[in-house]
C-alpha cells in the first residue's frame, strides 16, 4: 500500500522532475511498485545516458514489446532498469540480446510472466564476452558476489516487471514465487568444459558470444563425492531429476544439467560425449506412473497430451520429449557437486548472439 505522504505514480512519463534527495526518490520508486524490494540506484538522466552509451543502438530504438502489458522495450527504457539494478554500460549488449530472445514465440513470455509456477528468468552468458565483463563461472557462480552476474539478472527482472508489466499478485500470479526472480545469471565455465561450449550445440560459433534465456526454477543440487564412473555420476543426476510433479513432466520443454568441473571430467573420462549424456539421462531420468495418484496422473497426461504414449514408455514418463532438450553445460569450481535446473516446461529456452564492441571491452 502506498504511504499517504507519497503521491500517485506518474503515468506514461519517461522522465519526472523531483525536488528532493535520492533516498527520498528511491522510497517513492518502492512505493510506486517500480523496484524488486531491494535498494536501487536512482536512474538520473546522466546515469541513463551513460548506460545507453554501452549500446550500439539509438536510445529511442525499440527492441520489441514485452508481455503481458505489451510495453515497448526501447534502449532507453532498458537502460533505466539497468541503472536501477546497478549495471554498467558494458552490460547493455547482454541485456539487449536477452530482451530480444525473450520475445521469440516458442519462449512463451506471456505464460512465463503470468503463471502460478515459480519460475524466474535464467540467463546463461557464454563466449568471449564473459571474460571481458569479469563474470563468474567458477566457485559460487550461481550465487552472490559478482557484479555482472548479479546486476544483469536483476535488470532483466526489473525490465520484465516495469516494461512487461509482471506485477506480483496482479499479473504475475506465482503462488509462492522464487528467489530466482531477484536475479539468476551466470557464465559457462568453458575452461573446465570437456565438451564443446553450449552455444555450439545451438548452432553458434566458438568465437561468438551468446546469452541463453530460460524460464527456470532455482538449481537442485546433486551431491556425489564417491562415484568414479560416468554411470555412477549420471545415476545420481538422473535420480535427482526424476521428481514427481515437476513442471517438465507436463509438456516437456527443455531443462538444464549443469555439471561441476569434477563431475564433468569424470563423465568425459569414461568416454561420454555431451550427446551420450543427453541420451543416457533421457532414458533414465523418468518418473514411474506408480508414484502418482490417479487424479494427478490424469492431469499431467491430459495436459501433456501423451496419455496414449505411457504404455510405450513402459509406464515411465520422460521429463523432455527429445534427448537434446536436456541442455548440458559446465559451471562452478572444485567440489563434487552438480545441479539440474527444471523449467516452466511450457516453452523452450532461446539463445541469441550478443552484438558487442570489443573496443568498449578491450579485455576480450
Secondary structure, 3 states (H helix, E strand, C coil): CCCCCCCCCCCCCCCCCCCCCHHHHHHHHHHCCCCCCCCCCCCCHHHHHHHHCCCCCCCCCEEEEECCCCEEEEHHHHHHHHHHHCCCHHHHHHHHHHHHHHCCHHHCHHHHHHCCCCCEEEEEEECCHHHHCCCCCCCCCCCCCCHHHHHHHHHHHHHHHHCCCCCECCCECCCCCCHHHCCCEEECCCCCCCCCCHHHHHCCCCCCCEEEEEEECCCEEEECCCCCCHHHHHHHHHHHHCCCCCCHHHHCCCEEEEECHHHHHHHHHCCCCHHHHHHHHHHHCEEEHHHCCHHHHHHHHHHHCCHHHCCCCCCEEECCCCHHHEEEEECCCCCCEEEEECECCCCCCEEEECCCCCCCCCCC
